[in-house]
Amino acid sequence: MTTILVNLLVSVMAAATPLLLAAVGELVVERVAVLNLGVEGMMLVGAIAGFATAHETGNLVLALCASLAAGMLLSSVFALLTLTLQANQTATGLALTIFGRGFSALVGAGYVGIAAPTLPHLHIPALSDLPVLGPVLFGYDPLVYLALASLAAVAWFLARTHAGLIMRAVGDQHDAAHVLGYKVIRIRYLAVLFGGAMAGIAGAYMSLAYTPLWAQDMIAGRGWVALALVTFAAWRPFWLLIGAWLFGGIMYLSLYVQGLGVPVPSAFLSALPYIGTIVVLVLISRDRRRIALHRPAMLGRAFNPTG
């Protein structure tokens, strides 16, 4: 029984990691009132960039850097179109996802079924060998710890630093922030680039750790779940972690039940995480007071410094 519980906890943590990485980036983006629906596309491009680099060079550090750079490059295109050229954020984000799917499929066509180096799991002498606590706390790959550390860092940054306060001010009232002398567009550019970097790393986790191979559309909607997590958490970091564990658990259990051969249609089990996402969002949307209390007031609105 203990072994089953440990395996469950480890598997849920692994399933939650790409959601948490992408959602932390999107949380920062939305905190400055930018809505980027291109998370799925950035994750796909990050996944193929990391996998291809790892396969060609055998260097995992370089592969992670390639994923980060790919996510940032795609997000910079989004920032240019929406922040500088004032394009519609929703339409541009959707276009980004469509482009990411097509581009990753094109580049990844030659890598299907090919193995690449995978991220190693940490082994800390004495600690990793502890019963129960060892595998649950000290046996993951580095990106699992990066996801948790980035969440803690973002939570501290937004709540405890002057720069974090400025970002929240930009998200809540960009005109007032501009009058006070803050560079609204520059701040939003930096936030969008950070979101792209985190989405790229989340994609790398999928292709180099969680499912260490390349397959077309391997992100399988996780970018959309990450977007939903930010709303589920009401733009609060702690609840982002709870949501990632919740949805990661649903994703793992749907695969686990399929593996047990339970007589339930596999299509329904595969759709279960996304059905759960829709149900949660519908329930949350009924509490308009909670959303209004925490939602950045300028979310999705363009800023025109010339008036």
C-alpha positions as CSV (number, residue, x, y, z in Angstrom):
1,M,0.0,0.0,0.0
2,T,2.8,2.4,0.9
3,T,4.6,1.7,-2.4
4,I,1.4,2.4,-4.4
5,L,0.9,5.7,-2.5
6,V,4.5,6.7,-3.1
7,N,4.3,5.9,-6.8
8,L,1.0,7.9,-7.0
9,L,2.6,11.0,-5.4
10,V,5.7,10.9,-7.6
11,S,3.6,10.4,-10.7
12,V,1.2,13.3,-9.8
13,M,4.2,15.6,-9.2
14,A,5.6,14.7,-12.6
15,A,2.3,15.2,-14.3
16,A,1.8,18.6,-12.6
17,T,5.3,20.0,-13.4
18,P,4.7,21.1,-17.1
19,L,1.4,22.6,-16.0
20,L,3.1,24.5,-13.2
21,L,6.0,25.8,-15.3
22,A,3.7,27.1,-18.0
23,A,1.1,28.5,-15.5
24,V,3.8,30.4,-13.5
25,G,4.9,32.2,-16.7
26,E,1.3,33.0,-17.7
27,L,0.6,34.3,-14.2
28,V,3.3,36.9,-14.6
29,V,2.0,37.8,-18.1
30,E,-1.5,38.2,-16.9
31,R,-0.4,40.2,-13.8
32,V,0.6,43.0,-16.2
33,A,-2.7,42.7,-18.0
34,V,-1.6,40.8,-21.1
35,L,-3.6,37.8,-22.2
36,N,-1.4,35.3,-24.2
37,L,-3.4,32.4,-25.5
38,G,-0.4,31.1,-27.3
39,V,0.9,29.0,-24.4
40,E,0.2,25.7,-26.2
41,G,2.1,26.8,-29.3
42,M,5.1,28.0,-27.3
43,M,5.2,24.7,-25.4
44,L,5.2,22.7,-28.6
45,V,8.0,24.8,-30.1
46,G,10.0,24.5,-26.9
47,A,9.5,20.8,-26.9
48,I,10.8,20.2,-30.4
49,A,13.6,22.7,-29.9
50,G,14.8,20.9,-26.8
51,F,14.4,17.5,-28.2
52,A,16.2,18.3,-31.5
53,T,19.0,20.0,-29.8
54,A,19.4,17.1,-27.3
55,H,19.4,14.6,-30.1
56,E,21.9,16.5,-32.3
57,T,24.3,17.6,-29.6
58,G,23.7,15.2,-26.7
59,N,24.0,18.2,-24.4
60,L,21.0,18.6,-22.1
61,V,21.9,22.1,-20.8
62,L,22.1,23.3,-24.4
63,A,18.8,21.6,-25.1
64,L,17.1,23.5,-22.2
65,C,18.6,26.7,-23.4
66,A,17.3,26.1,-26.9
67,S,13.8,25.5,-25.5
68,L,13.9,28.6,-23.4
69,A,15.1,30.6,-26.4
70,A,12.4,29.2,-28.7
71,G,9.7,30.1,-26.2
72,M,11.1,33.6,-25.8
73,L,11.4,34.1,-29.6
74,L,7.7,33.1,-30.2
75,S,6.6,35.3,-27.3
76,S,8.6,38.2,-28.6
77,V,6.6,38.0,-31.9
78,F,3.4,38.0,-29.8
79,A,4.7,41.1,-27.8
80,L,5.6,42.9,-31.0
81,L,2.2,42.4,-32.6
82,T,0.1,43.1,-29.5
83,L,2.1,45.7,-27.5
84,T,3.8,47.6,-30.3
85,L,1.4,47.2,-33.2
86,Q,-1.7,47.0,-31.0
87,A,-3.1,43.8,-32.6
88,N,-5.9,42.0,-30.8
89,Q,-4.4,39.8,-28.0
90,T,-6.9,37.0,-28.2
91,A,-6.6,36.6,-32.0
92,T,-2.8,36.9,-31.9
93,G,-2.5,34.3,-29.1
94,L,-4.7,31.8,-31.1
95,A,-2.6,32.4,-34.2
96,L,0.5,31.7,-32.1
97,T,-0.8,28.4,-31.0
98,I,-1.8,27.4,-34.6
99,F,1.7,28.4,-35.8
100,G,3.4,26.5,-33.0
101,R,1.5,23.3,-33.8
102,G,2.3,23.5,-37.5
103,F,5.9,24.6,-37.1
104,S,6.7,21.9,-34.5
105,A,5.1,19.2,-36.7
106,L,7.2,20.3,-39.7
107,V,10.5,20.5,-37.8
108,G,9.7,17.3,-35.8
109,A,8.7,15.1,-38.7
110,G,12.3,13.7,-38.9
111,Y,12.5,13.0,-35.2
112,V,9.5,10.7,-34.7
113,G,10.5,7.5,-33.1
114,I,14.1,8.6,-32.4
115,A,15.6,8.5,-28.9
116,A,17.3,11.5,-27.3
117,P,19.1,12.0,-24.0
118,T,16.7,12.4,-21.1
119,L,17.0,14.5,-18.0
120,P,18.5,12.5,-15.1
121,H,16.8,12.2,-11.7
122,L,18.7,13.6,-8.8
123,H,20.2,11.2,-6.3
124,I,21.3,12.8,-3.0
125,P,23.2,10.3,-0.8
126,A,21.3,9.3,2.3
127,L,18.3,11.5,1.6
128,S,17.2,9.9,-1.7
129,D,17.5,6.5,-0.1
130,L,15.1,7.3,2.8
131,P,11.9,5.1,2.8
132,V,8.9,7.0,1.5
133,L,10.4,10.5,1.9
134,G,13.3,9.7,-0.3
135,P,11.5,9.2,-3.6
136,V,8.7,11.7,-2.8
137,L,11.1,14.6,-2.0
138,F,14.5,13.9,-3.3
139,G,14.2,11.7,-6.5
140,Y,13.0,14.0,-9.2
141,D,14.7,15.6,-12.2
142,P,15.9,19.2,-11.9
143,L,12.9,20.8,-13.7
144,V,10.5,19.6,-11.0
145,Y,12.5,21.6,-8.4
146,L,12.8,24.5,-10.9
147,A,9.0,24.6,-11.2
148,L,8.6,24.8,-7.4
149,A,11.4,27.3,-7.0
150,S,10.1,29.5,-9.7
151,L,6.6,29.6,-8.1
152,A,8.1,30.6,-4.8
153,A,10.3,33.2,-6.4
154,V,7.4,34.7,-8.4
155,A,5.1,34.7,-5.3
156,W,7.8,36.6,-3.3
157,F,8.6,38.9,-6.2
158,L,5.0,40.0,-6.7
159,A,4.1,40.4,-3.1
160,R,7.4,41.6,-1.5
161,T,9.3,43.7,-4.0
162,H,9.0,47.2,-5.4
163,A,9.3,45.9,-8.9
164,G,6.5,43.4,-8.2
165,L,4.3,46.2,-6.9
166,I,4.9,48.2,-10.1
167,M,3.9,45.2,-12.2
168,R,0.7,44.8,-10.3
169,A,0.0,48.5,-10.8
170,V,0.5,48.2,-14.5
171,G,-2.0,45.4,-14.5
172,D,-4.6,47.2,-12.5
173,Q,-4.3,50.7,-13.9
174,H,-1.8,51.2,-16.7
175,D,-2.7,54.8,-17.4
176,A,-1.9,55.8,-13.8
177,A,1.3,53.8,-13.9
178,H,2.3,55.7,-17.1
179,V,1.5,59.0,-15.5
180,L,3.8,58.1,-12.6
181,G,6.6,57.6,-15.1
182,Y,6.7,53.8,-15.4
183,K,7.5,52.3,-18.8
184,V,4.3,50.2,-19.2
185,I,5.2,48.7,-22.6
186,R,8.7,47.8,-21.5
187,I,7.4,46.1,-18.4
188,R,4.8,44.2,-20.4
189,Y,7.5,43.1,-22.9
190,L,9.7,41.7,-20.1
191,A,6.7,39.8,-18.6
192,V,5.7,38.3,-21.9
193,L,9.3,37.2,-22.6
194,F,9.4,35.6,-19.1
195,G,6.1,33.8,-19.9
196,G,7.5,32.5,-23.2
197,A,10.7,31.3,-21.5
198,M,8.6,29.3,-18.9
199,A,6.4,27.8,-21.6
200,G,9.5,26.8,-23.6
201,I,10.9,25.0,-20.5
202,A,7.6,23.4,-19.9
203,G,7.7,22.0,-23.4
204,A,11.2,20.7,-22.9
205,Y,10.1,18.9,-19.8
206,M,7.5,17.0,-21.9
207,S,10.0,15.9,-24.5
208,L,13.1,15.3,-22.4
209,A,11.6,14.0,-19.1
210,Y,7.9,13.2,-18.9
211,T,7.6,11.5,-22.3
212,P,11.2,11.4,-23.5
213,L,10.4,11.2,-27.2
214,W,8.9,13.4,-29.9
215,A,5.4,13.0,-31.1
216,Q,3.2,15.5,-33.0
217,D,1.0,17.5,-30.7
218,M,2.6,15.8,-27.7
219,I,1.6,18.7,-25.4
220,A,-2.0,17.5,-25.8
221,G,-3.8,20.5,-24.5
222,R,-1.6,21.2,-21.5
223,G,-1.1,24.8,-22.6
224,W,-4.8,25.4,-22.4
225,V,-5.0,23.7,-19.0
226,A,-2.2,26.0,-17.8
227,L,-4.2,29.0,-18.9
228,A,-7.2,27.7,-17.0
229,L,-5.1,27.2,-13.9
230,V,-4.3,30.9,-13.7
231,T,-8.1,31.6,-13.6
232,F,-8.7,28.7,-11.2
233,A,-6.0,30.2,-8.9
234,A,-7.6,33.7,-9.1
235,W,-4.1,35.0,-10.0
236,R,-2.7,33.8,-6.7
237,P,0.6,31.7,-6.7
238,F,-0.3,29.3,-3.8
239,W,-3.6,28.2,-5.5
240,L,-1.7,27.8,-8.7
241,L,0.3,25.0,-7.0
242,I,-2.9,23.4,-5.7
243,G,-4.5,23.5,-9.1
244,A,-1.4,22.0,-10.8
245,W,-1.5,19.1,-8.4
246,L,-5.2,18.7,-8.9
247,F,-5.2,18.7,-12.7
248,G,-1.9,16.7,-12.8
249,G,-3.6,14.1,-10.6
250,I,-6.6,13.9,-12.9
251,M,-4.3,13.5,-15.9
252,Y,-2.3,10.7,-14.3
253,L,-5.4,8.9,-13.0
254,S,-6.9,8.9,-16.5
255,L,-3.8,7.2,-17.9
256,Y,-3.6,4.8,-14.9
257,V,-7.2,3.7,-15.3
258,Q,-6.6,3.0,-18.9
259,G,-3.6,0.9,-18.0
260,L,-5.7,-1.2,-15.6
261,G,-8.0,-2.1,-18.4
262,V,-11.1,-0.8,-16.8
263,P,-14.1,-1.2,-19.2
264,V,-14.5,2.5,-19.8
265,P,-14.0,4.0,-23.3
266,S,-10.4,5.2,-23.7
267,A,-11.6,8.3,-25.5
268,F,-13.6,9.3,-22.4
269,L,-10.7,8.7,-20.1
270,S,-8.4,10.7,-22.4
271,A,-10.9,13.6,-22.4
272,L,-11.4,13.4,-18.6
273,P,-8.8,16.1,-17.6
274,Y,-10.2,18.6,-20.1
275,I,-13.8,17.8,-19.0
276,G,-12.6,18.5,-15.5
277,T,-11.0,21.8,-16.6
278,I,-14.3,22.9,-18.2
279,V,-16.3,22.0,-15.1
280,V,-14.0,23.8,-12.8
281,L,-14.0,26.9,-14.9
282,V,-17.8,26.9,-15.1
283,L,-18.0,26.6,-11.3
284,I,-15.4,29.4,-10.8
285,S,-17.2,31.7,-13.3
286,R,-20.3,31.7,-11.1
287,D,-18.3,33.4,-8.3
288,R,-17.9,36.8,-10.1
289,R,-17.1,38.6,-6.9
290,R,-14.0,36.4,-6.3
291,I,-12.8,36.9,-9.9
292,A,-13.4,40.7,-9.8
293,L,-11.5,40.9,-6.5
294,H,-8.2,39.3,-7.8
295,R,-8.4,39.8,-11.6
296,P,-6.0,42.4,-13.0
297,A,-8.4,45.2,-14.0
298,M,-6.8,46.0,-17.4
299,L,-6.4,42.3,-18.4
300,G,-6.6,42.1,-22.2
301,R,-6.8,45.8,-22.8
302,A,-4.4,47.5,-25.1
303,F,-2.3,50.5,-23.8
304,N,-1.8,53.5,-26.0
305,P,0.7,55.9,-24.4
306,T,-0.3,58.7,-26.9
307,G,-3.9,58.5,-25.6
